[in-house]
Amino acid sequence: MEKQTAVTALVALAHETRLEIFRLLVQAGSSGMPAGAISEQLGVPNATLSFHLQQLKHAELVSAQRKSTQIIYSADYAHMNGLIAYLTENCCQGNAECCATITPCTPESGCAQ
C-alpha cells in the first residue's frame, strides 16, 4: 500500500460516524448490509449516511453492489488488511518475526461474528 492511500483511509476512518459504519460492515461479513439497515442500526439520516459511505468508498474501505432496489455495502477486507499491514510493517523495531501473529481478517475466518 502506498503512503497516500493509507493516509486517505485513515482520514476516512478519523470521523466517528464513518468509523462506526466501517466497524458495522466488518461485523456484517461478506454479505454486507443495505444502506437502509445501516441507517436504521446507527441512527444516521439517509443523506448523512450517503455522504459518509461515499467517503469510505473513495478511501476503498467499502464497496457497493446494487441488488434489485437496494445498494448493499460491504467492507473491503483486502484494503483493510493492507492498511493494517502498512501500519505494522515496521513494528517491533523492524523485527517482523514478532509481528507474525497478526492474522489477516476475512469474513470466513470468523472475525466478523
Contacts in CASP RR format, 6 or more apart in sequence:
PFRMAT RR
TARGET T0000
AUTHOR 0000-0000-0000
METHOD contacts of the structure
MODEL  1
MEKQTAVTALVALAHETRLEIFRLLVQAGSSGMPAGAISEQLGVPNATLS
FHLQQLKHAELVSAQRKSTQIIYSADYAHMNGLIAYLTENCCQGNAECCA
TITPCTPESGCAQ
1 82 0 8 1.000
1 83 0 8 1.000
1 85 0 8 1.000
1 86 0 8 1.000
5 60 0 8 1.000
6 83 0 8 1.000
6 86 0 8 1.000
6 87 0 8 1.000
8 58 0 8 1.000
8 59 0 8 1.000
8 60 0 8 1.000
9 59 0 8 1.000
9 60 0 8 1.000
9 61 0 8 1.000
9 79 0 8 1.000
9 83 0 8 1.000
10 83 0 8 1.000
11 59 0 8 1.000
12 18 0 8 1.000
12 22 0 8 1.000
12 55 0 8 1.000
12 56 0 8 1.000
12 58 0 8 1.000
12 59 0 8 1.000
12 61 0 8 1.000
13 19 0 8 1.000
13 22 0 8 1.000
13 59 0 8 1.000
13 61 0 8 1.000
15 52 0 8 1.000
15 55 0 8 1.000
17 42 0 8 1.000
17 44 0 8 1.000
17 48 0 8 1.000
17 52 0 8 1.000
18 52 0 8 1.000
18 55 0 8 1.000
18 56 0 8 1.000
20 42 0 8 1.000
21 38 0 8 1.000
21 42 0 8 1.000
21 44 0 8 1.000
21 49 0 8 1.000
21 52 0 8 1.000
21 53 0 8 1.000
21 56 0 8 1.000
21 62 0 8 1.000
22 56 0 8 1.000
22 61 0 8 1.000
22 62 0 8 1.000
22 75 0 8 1.000
24 33 0 8 1.000
24 38 0 8 1.000
24 41 0 8 1.000
24 42 0 8 1.000
25 32 0 8 1.000
25 33 0 8 1.000
25 38 0 8 1.000
25 62 0 8 1.000
25 73 0 8 1.000
25 74 0 8 1.000
25 75 0 8 1.000
26 75 0 8 1.000
26 77 0 8 1.000
26 80 0 8 1.000
26 105 0 8 1.000
26 111 0 8 1.000
26 112 0 8 1.000
27 112 0 8 1.000
27 113 0 8 1.000
28 74 0 8 1.000
28 75 0 8 1.000
28 112 0 8 1.000
29 74 0 8 1.000
29 75 0 8 1.000
29 107 0 8 1.000
29 112 0 8 1.000
30 74 0 8 1.000
30 77 0 8 1.000
30 107 0 8 1.000
30 108 0 8 1.000
30 112 0 8 1.000
31 72 0 8 1.000
31 74 0 8 1.000
31 107 0 8 1.000
32 72 0 8 1.000
32 73 0 8 1.000
32 74 0 8 1.000
32 75 0 8 1.000
33 41 0 8 1.000
33 72 0 8 1.000
33 73 0 8 1.000
33 74 0 8 1.000
34 67 0 8 1.000
34 70 0 8 1.000
34 71 0 8 1.000
34 72 0 8 1.000
34 73 0 8 1.000
35 46 0 8 1.000
35 49 0 8 1.000
35 50 0 8 1.000
35 53 0 8 1.000
35 70 0 8 1.000
35 71 0 8 1.000
35 73 0 8 1.000
36 46 0 8 1.000
36 49 0 8 1.000
36 70 0 8 1.000
38 44 0 8 1.000
38 49 0 8 1.000
38 53 0 8 1.000
38 73 0 8 1.000
39 45 0 8 1.000
39 46 0 8 1.000
39 49 0 8 1.000
42 49 0 8 1.000
44 52 0 8 1.000
53 62 0 8 1.000
53 64 0 8 1.000
53 73 0 8 1.000
56 62 0 8 1.000
57 63 0 8 1.000
57 64 0 8 1.000
60 76 0 8 1.000
60 79 0 8 1.000
61 75 0 8 1.000
61 76 0 8 1.000
61 79 0 8 1.000
61 80 0 8 1.000
61 83 0 8 1.000
62 73 0 8 1.000
62 74 0 8 1.000
62 75 0 8 1.000
62 76 0 8 1.000
63 73 0 8 1.000
63 74 0 8 1.000
63 76 0 8 1.000
64 71 0 8 1.000
64 72 0 8 1.000
64 73 0 8 1.000
64 74 0 8 1.000
65 71 0 8 1.000
65 72 0 8 1.000
65 74 0 8 1.000
66 72 0 8 1.000
77 104 0 8 1.000
77 105 0 8 1.000
77 106 0 8 1.000
77 107 0 8 1.000
80 105 0 8 1.000
81 104 0 8 1.000
81 105 0 8 1.000
84 102 0 8 1.000
84 104 0 8 1.000
84 105 0 8 1.000
85 102 0 8 1.000
85 104 0 8 1.000
88 99 0 8 1.000
88 102 0 8 1.000
89 96 0 8 1.000
91 98 0 8 1.000
91 99 0 8 1.000
92 98 0 8 1.000
92 99 0 8 1.000
103 109 0 8 1.000
105 111 0 8 1.000
105 112 0 8 1.000
END
